Amino acid sequence: MYKDLNGDGVIDTRDQTYLGSPLPKYQFGFNNTFNYKNFDFNMFFSASVGNKVLNQLKISQNIPTNNTSYFSSVLIMPLLP
C-alpha cells in the first residue's frame, strides 16, 4: 500500500513510515495429554498477543503442510540412491 505521507505529491522513500513490530509482547501456550487404557489424546494451544504487523512469510514457512517455496531461484536437487 502506498500513500503520500509528507504531502509533496510524489511517492518515494521519504514517505516510508513505521507500521509496528511483528514481534509479540506476549506468547503463551498450553499443552496437555490424556491417557486412558489404550487411548491417548494430546492437545496444544498457542497464542501471541501484541504484534502490530503480521509476518505472513514466517507463518507460511511454519505450516508443515504448506509446500510453497519463496526461494524459487534455489535449485533443489533430489537425493540419489
C-alpha positions, 0 to 999 in steps of 0.5 A, spaced: 500 500 500 502 506 498 500 513 500 503 520 500 505 521 507 509 528 507 504 531 502 509 533 496 505 529 491 510 524 489 511 517 492 518 515 494 522 513 500 521 519 504 514 517 505 516 510 508 513 510 515 513 505 521 507 500 521 509 496 528 513 490 530 511 483 528 514 481 534 509 479 540 509 482 547 506 476 549 506 468 547 503 463 551 501 456 550 498 450 553 499 443 552 496 437 555 495 429 554 490 424 556 491 417 557 486 412 558 487 404 557 489 404 550 487 411 548 491 417 548 489 424 546 494 430 546 492 437 545 496 444 544 494 451 544 498 457 542 497 464 542 501 471 541 498 477 543 501 484 541 504 484 534 502 490 530 504 487 523 503 480 521 509 476 518 505 472 513 512 469 510 514 466 517 507 463 518 507 460 511 514 457 512 511 454 519 505 450 516 508 443 515 503 442 510 504 448 506 509 446 500 510 453 497 517 455 496 519 463 496 526 461 494 524 459 487 531 461 484 534 455 489 535 449 485 533 443 489 536 437 487 533 430 489 537 425 493 540 419 489 540 412 491 
